[in-house]
Amino acid sequence: MVQTDAHLSLLTSEGAAMAAWEDVQRQGLSNQNNKEESSPNIQVPANGGKARLGIHPGGSDDEPVSLVQHVPSVPMFEQQWHKMYQQDTQAHGGTPMSAHTKLVIAVFSRRGDGAFRDVIRKTWMNQSGACALAKGIKPNCSVYVTFAIAGGSKEVKFDEDMLVLDTPENMNEGKSFHYFQASSKMFPWATHIAKCDMDVYPYLRSIVRNIESPPDGTPTGCEAFLGRPMSHDECGGTNVCPRKGCKFRQNDFLKYGEKQGGCWNYMSGGLYIMTRSLASAISGPNGWWARNSHGIEDVTAGKAVTYYAREHHVCVHSWTPGDWYHSTTD
């Protein structure tokens, strides 16, 4: 079982992190390939649940490994993430996060991505205020991190800090739906649920600060959906994208800059966050998302929020936090 040193801390000087990233990029590190480390040989019988932390039945041992498209080689990934982590540690020290927010954040991963998970455990996951979700609720934790792995049809071995979903590994066949459905029910104490790609380095203190201090004019008493909105052109301009001209309007996810019907939006899949109550509502067994979970997953998540909110007359405040994460695609 892989563990991190929980007493190490820190993250979140956006400027320092970007400088670290640029420094690494200038080094021109080679793209040599390392084999991912295998998970420990531990097995636990199936429990028949929809998701479980740790060992779970699922997946095929001969399933091909397909890393996130934009994740660099393991050596470069490790250099980049450690450089940003060191800069953030020096800049922020042990600055505490608010105890009011309880954010569950899952890094979407696959079984063969073990070497990348180890880097994440030793960098942004290994700071004060962030804890492994498998360890349970702790008084000084604001962010609870896990790795979302899909299961399948046979017994396989997983690390304890994995949230193993009762669905085959996939990209556009409902993994996000199953994650939000399972996590919103398994962790009722959470205030917010987030999905994060493996090639994203999140600035946790900035995220928590933005959750608790929304922009002026943000409606109160509403659900929340935070992320980077994707326009028609950013989406790729295909027929699955929001219509051209439907510009995102800050603070209200259901309103747009133009007065035209049929507009909707969605958040970039690198990282987006929603209140736990919203995640639970849109992932119900009889809802729109349950019937339409296949397709481009970030798009279906945005549509699920839109359909639910309009049908039930629920307000959803939404905004794009400032410098809250760095992605290898940026």
N, C-alpha and C positions, 0 to 999 in steps of 0.2 A: 504494500500500500504506500503510495506516494504522499508525503505530508510536507507542509511548509512550516517555517518558523513564524508562529503567529505574532511574536513580539516585534518583528520588523515592521516598518511603517512606510506609509506615505505615497503620495501621488499628487498630481494636479497643478503644476505650474505650466499652464498652456504654452506660454512663450518659451520656457526652458525646454519643454518636451519637443516643440517644433524645431528648436535649435539643435537638440540632440539628434532628431531625425535627419536633419539636413547634414549634420556632421557625419553621420553614418553613411548617408548616400554618397558623400564626397569620397569616402574611403574606397568605393568601388569594390565591395566585397564579392568574392567569387560565388557563383551559384552551385556549389557542390551539393550533392544530395546525401543526406544521412538517413539511415533506416530508422523508422519510428520505434520507440521502445514498446514492448508488449506489456499488457496489463498483468498484474499479479495472478498467480494460480489459486484463486479462491472461488468457490461456488456455493450458492445458496439455492434451495428449491424455489420453484415458481410460486408466486402468491396470487396469480390470476388477476392482479390489479391493472389499472390503466397506466400507472407509472410507479416507479420505485427508485429510491435512492440506493445506489450501490449495485449489487448483483441482481440480474434479472434474466429471464429467458429471452432469447431473441437473436436475430442476426445469423448470418451464415459465415462460417470461418473462411470460405473461399470468396466472400463478397469483395469485389474490387474496391480499393481505397481511392476515393476522389476528394482531394483536399479542396478547400475554398480556392476558387480560380486565381485570386490575386495574392495568396499567401506566398511569400518568398521561400527560399530554401531554409532549412532549419538553422544553419549557422547565421545567415543574414537576419532571420527573424529574431534569433536570440540576441544578436548584437544590437539590433534596433530597439527591442523592448527593454533590454537592460540599460541601454544608454538613456532612454527616456525616463526610466524608473529612477536611475541615479540622479538625474537632474531634478526631478520632481521631489525626491527625498531631500536634497540639499536646500531646495527653495521653500518647502513647506513644513519640514520637521514633523512634529506630532500634532498639527492642527486638528482638533476634533471635528467630527461631523455631528450634525443634529441627531439627537436620540429619538425625535418624533417620527422620522421617516424610517420605514422598514422596507427596503427595496430588494426584491428577489430578482437576480439577473442571471440568465442562463446563456452561456457561450455555446452556440451551436457547433457541434463537433461530430466526428465519426470515430469508430473504434481504432482505426489505424493512425490517428493523429496524436499519439501519445507523447511524442517529443515536443510538439507544439504546446500541449496542455501543461507539460512540466515547466516550460518557459513562462506561461501565464501564471502558474502557481507561485513562481519565484519572483514575479514582478508585480503587476498592478493588483493581483489578488492577495498579495502578501503585504498588507499595509494596515495601519491602525484604522479601525472603523469598518474594515471588510473582513468577513468570516466565511469559511466554507459552510454552505447550507446544510451539509450532512451533520455538522456539529451541533445543530439546534440553535435556539434563540440565546443570545448572550447580551448582557446589559450594555456593553460598549460597542455594539455593532449596529451600523445603519444599513450596510449593504451585505447581502447574503448571496454568495456566488456558487454556481454549479455548472456542470457541462451537460447539455442536453444531447443524449445519444438515443437513436432509434433502436428498437429491439428486433423481434422477428419470430422465428419458428423453433429455435433450438437453444439449449443452455450454452451461454458464453460467459466470459469473465469480465468484470468491470471494476474500476476503482470506486471507492466509497463516495467520492464527491461527484459522481455522475447521476443525473436524473434520467433514468432509462424509460423511454416512452414505449407504450404498447402499440407500436406501428412499425412496419418495415422501414429501413433507412431509405430516405428519398429526399428530393429537392423540391418538387412541386406537386406532391401528393398528400399534403396535409400534416406535415411535421409541425408546423407552427400552430395549427389548430389544436393538435393533440397536446402540445406543450402548454399553451395558455389554458386549455381546459383542465389539464391535470394540476398545474401549479396553482391555479386560482382556488382549487378545491383542497389541495394538500396542505396549503400554507395560509389558512384563514387569518393569521395574525399579520400578514404582509399588507402594507399600504399600497404598494405598486409592484407591478410585474414587468420585467424587461426582457427583450430578446436581443442578443448581441452576436455579431459574426466574429469568427476567430481572428480575422485580420484587422480587428478594431482594437485600439488601445483607449479605453474610456477614462476620462478624468472624473473620478468618482466624486470628489468634493464639489466640483462644478455642477455635476448632475444633481446631487442632493440639495445644493444651494438653490438651483433653479426650480426644483420641485417645490421647495418651501417658500420661495420668493418669486412668484410669477410676475410678468410685466404688468405695469399699470393698465387698468382697464379690463383686466381679465375677469370674466364673470365668476362669482362665488357660488358655492353650492352645486357645482357641476362635476361631471366626470372629467378626467384628463387624459389626453393622448398627445405625447410629446415625441418629436422627432424632426427629421429634415424632410419637408414635403417635396414630392416629385411632380414636376409639371409634365405636360404632354410631351414636350421635346426631350426632357431628361429621361422620361420613361422609355423613349425610343420611337414615339409617334405611331405606334401600331394601334389596331382596333381594340386592344385590351387596356389602353392608356386612358387617362382622363381626357376629355375633349379639349382641343386647343382653345385657349382663351379662358379656361376655368382656373383663374389664378387664386392661389391660397390666400386667405385673409387671416392675419394674425389674430389670435385669441379665441376664435370660434371656428371649430372644425367644419361646421355645416354651412358657413357663409363664404361667399366668394366675391372677388373684386368686381365682377361683371354681373349685371342683373339678367341672368339667363338660367332657365331651368335645366335640370339634368346634370349639374356639375357634381363632382365628387373628387376625393383626393386620397392619397395614401402616403405613408412615410417610407423613406429609404430603409432597406432592410439591414444596413450596417448596425444600427442601434435605434430602437424605439421603445417607448415606455407607456404604459397605461395604468390607471388605477386598478386595483385588484377587483373591485366590484364591477368595473366595466369589462375586464377580461372574463370574469365569470358569466356575465350576462350575454356577451356576444358568442361565447363558446358553448352555450347550452345544447343539449342533444337534439332539440327540435328547431333550432334557429337557422337563419340563412347560412351561416358559416358551416354548420354541420352538413348541410346539403350541397355546399359549394366549396369544399375545402381543397379540391384539386385545382391546379392552375398556379400562376406566379404568386407565391405565397404572400409577399408583402402587399401585392395588389388586393388579394382576397381579404387580407386583414383590414385594409382600409375600407373596402366595400362593406365588410361585416360591421364595422363601427358605424358607417353611414346608414345602412339599412336599419340596424337596431335603433339608433338614435332617432331617426325620422319616424319609424313605426311607433315607437313608445314615447315620443315627444320628450326625449332626454337631451339636455344641453351637454355639450362636450367642449370644454375649453382646451385650446391647443396652441402651442407656440414652439418655436425653435430655440432651444437654449443656445447660448453663445458658443465659445470654444469648449465643447464638452467631450469630444473624442477625436482621435486621429486614426485614419485608415490608410492602409498601404496603397489604396487606390487614389488618395488625395494627392 
